[in-house]
Amino acid sequence: MVFKDFNFILFISNYVIPDQSSMFYTRSRLHCAIITRGRGHQSFFYHRDIRACITLSEKINSAQNLTYGDGFQYWIDSAISSCEDIKRCNPSYVDGEYWLYPAIYNHTRVKIYCYGLSSSQPKEYVTLHHLNKAITPNGRYYGSSSNCNIDEELGFRQGETAWNKIRLDITSGQVLEDHTFTIQTSGVPRDYGWAFSCSRIKEYLSCPKRGYGLVDVRDTGFQLSPSRTWSIYGWEAYCDIIERTTYRFEGRGDGNCGGCSPDGKLYLEVDSPTVPDLSAAVEPSCVFRMSSTGRE
């Protein structure tokens, strides 16, 4: 839920800080939000019945240090939505799995691997739990189409790549081409989600299509955008889609050169029924200071 007047987000209900000595009374939640903004603070507690307000200079991103407070609501100016936020939240955090609340997913909880937290530009990745790979094989068909013989030509596009994690643009949900967490079995890095080859398949239609692509995001808490399709790409190209679900794509493609490619960029959407257990990642708990007046 977003408090649209000031873009505050309802983070948690029925919890409050143990020390309530800085509490004061306001006319409304909007009044409390105005005071919070005026102080340059980032969050506030508000009690909807007694109209009590407590402003904080920082954001609390965990209920761990809070106490039960019936009727209190905790509002923050934005949720922890990126690995850069994680770094600012608590500089002691190291690379690993964290719960983020990105705006692109309506601040829904998603499990993200933060990489490079010790650097100036940490990045977001989704850890994959099943095989994800792309293969562009070496060689091309020659001779009789009934024999499907392969020559020994070393293609400059040849390669076999497997992904352990895929990089995610946390502001748009787009899967970015990245090979930081890949295993390169041979050749050059391939493109994620592609089934591509250069076997001259048009002259050998009775032979197998040799390019192979497999995308599998099961058990990540995400699904592939249902609007995304795969299509034929390249010269004299062919594409056989073996499977296409909201979690998987498997295909074989070939051409001169060509095969199957995503029809545009790949995007991930939240798949609420399969969101991992809370224990699967760290719930951020920010380092913050608060004086008795609610100011640093």
N, C-alpha and C positions, 0 to 999 in steps of 0.2 A: 504494500500500500504506500502511495506517495502523497505527501502533504504538498499539493501543487503550488500553494502560495509562495513557498520558499524552497521547494524541491527537497524537503526533508522526507526521509524514508523511515517508516515504522520498522524498527529492527526486532524488538521483543516486547512482550506484554507481561505485566504482573511481576516485574523485577525492578529493583532499585538499588542504588549504592548504599552500603551500610551506614556511612556517615551522611546524614541528611541535615547537618547544621546550616548548610548554605541555602536551604529551601526558602522560597518566598512565594507569595500568592499573586496571581494575575487575574485578568478579566476572562481570558480564554487561552486556548492552545495557540491561536494565532499571535496573541500578545506575548506569550512565552517564546515563540519562534522569533518574533521581532527583537526581543531583548537578546536572545541568543546571537542573532546576526549582528546586532549593535555592539556586542562585546567582542565580536570576532571569534566566537566559539563555534565548535563543530557539532555539538549534539546537546540534547536536553532530555530530562525526565519530566513527564507531565502527568498529574493525577486528574482524571476527567471529572471526578465528583467534587473534590475540594479545591480544584483549580490551582494546585501547587506546582511550582516550577523549580527545577534545578538545572542550571546550565553547566556544561563542561567544555573546557578548552580543547580537549581531544576526544577521539571516538573510542568507545569500548566495543570490542568485536567478539566478546565471549561472555557468557553468563557465569563463568567460573567464580569471579570475585564479587558477584552480586548477591543480594538477599531477596527473599520473597517479599513482594510488596503489592498486595491486591489493589488493582485499580490504576497502578502506574503503567505508563507506556514510555518506551525509550525510543527517541527519534534521532537519526543521524543525517548529516547533510549529504552523505553518499556512502554506500557500502564499500567494503574491501573488494575491489573489482578487478584488480590486476596484480601481477607479481611486483610491479613497481610500488603499489600500495602496500604489499606485504613487506617490502624492504623498508619503507618509511614507518610502517606499523611497529616493527620490532627488528632493529638492526642485527640482532643476534641470530635471527633465523638463517638456516642454511638451505641449500637446494633440496627440494623434496615435494611431496604431495600436500597441497593445501586446499581448503574450501574457499572458493571465491564466489562473489555475488555480482556478476556483470550486469550492466544495464541492458545489454542486448538480449539477455535472457530474463528480463523483468526482475532482476535481482534474485533469481532462483539459485539455490546452492548448487555449484558444480565442482567436481574434483579436477584440479589442474596441477600439473607438475611445473614448479617454478625452477628455471635454470638460469644461473648467472646472478644469483642474489648478491654476490660479492662484487659484481660489476656495476657500472653506471646504467646499464640497460638490460635488466633481467627480462627473460622471455617466457611465454606460456606454451606448454605442450600438453597433449592428451596421451596418457599411457595406454598402449594397446595390449589386449590380453589374448589375441588370436593372431594367426599368421596374416601379414599384410605384405604383398610383394609385387614387383613388376619385373618381367623378363622380356628382353629383346635379344633373341638368340643370334649366334654367329652363322654366317653363310646364307646361301640361297639355293633354291631348287635348280637343277639342270638335267638335261637329257630327257628321257621319256617320262611323260606325266604319270605313267602307270607305276613307275619305280620310286618316285618321290626321293631321288638322290639329293644329297646336300653337298655343295662344294666346300672348300676350306677357306673361302674368302673371309678375312677378318673385317667385319663391318665397323665403321667408326662410331656407330650408335649402339653397338652390342654392349649389353650389361645385364646384371641381375642384382636387384636391390631389395632388401627386406627392411621394414620399418618396425622399430620398437616403440617409438613415440612419433606423433605428428604435431607440427607446430600449428597453433591456433591464433588467429587475430582476435583478441579478446574483445575488441570493440565492434566487430562485425560478424563474428562466428565463422569467418572464412578460413579454410585450411590453406596454409601457406606452404609453398614448395621449400623443403628444408631437409638436409641430410645429416643433421647433427647426431641423431639417434638411429642410424641405419647400419646394416651389415651389407657390405659390398662383396658379393661372392666373386664377381668377375666384371671386367669391362668398366664402363663409365656409369655414373649414377643415372637412374631412370626416373621418369616422372610418376608421381603417385597417382594411382587410379588408371593408368594407361596400359593397354595391351597392344604392343606395337612391334612390327617386324618388317623386314625388307626381302622377303623370300620370293618375290614375283608370283604371288599366289594366283593372279588372274590366269596365268598360263598353266596352272596346276591345281585346278579347283577340286580335284579328287583327293588332294593331299591335305594333311592337317594344317590349320592355321597355327603359326608357331609363336606369335607374341602372346603373352599371358599377363593378366592383371587381376589382383585380388585386393579388395578393400573390405575390412571387417572391423566394425566398431562396437560389437557386442560387449556388454559388461562394462562399458565406460561411463554410462549415464547419459550418453549422447546417441543420436540417430542421424542418419544422412537426411538432408532436406529432401522430402518427397518430390519436390518440384524439379530436382536435378535429374537429368537423364544422361545416357551415354549415346554417342553417335559415331558414325563412320568418319574417320579423319585420314587425309593423305591422298596419295596418288594410287589409282587402281586398287583401292582399299576395300577390305571386307571386315565385318565385325559380327561375331557370334556372342550374344549375351547368354551366359549359362545360368546366372542367377542375378536378380536385382530385387532387393528388399529394402526396408528402411534401415537395415543394419549392414547389409552386404552387397557388394558387387563382385561378380566373377565373370570374366570374359576372355575370349581368345580373338586375336585380330592379326591381320597380315596385309601386305600390300607391296608397293614398289616405290617408296616405302609408305606404310600406313597401318591402320587398325582401328581400335576403339579408343575414344578419349571422352572425358567428361564434357558435356555440352555447356561450357562455361566453368566458372569456379565452383569448387566443392564447398558446401556449408554444412556445419553441424548444428542441430537443434537439440534442446534438452528432451530427454526421454524419461519423464518423471517416474514411471513404474520401475525403471532399472537403475535409479540413482544409487550408487554404492552406499554401504553402511557408514554411519558417521565416523566410526573408528578407522576408516580406510584413509583418512587424511587428517591433517592438523587444522583445527579450528583456530583461526588467528586470534591472538590475545595481545592487544597493543600495549606498549609501554606508555603510560600517561601519568601526569602529575596534576593534583587538584588541591588547592588550598581551601581553607574554611570559607572563603568568599566565592569559590567557584572559579577563581582565576589562577593562572600559573604564578 
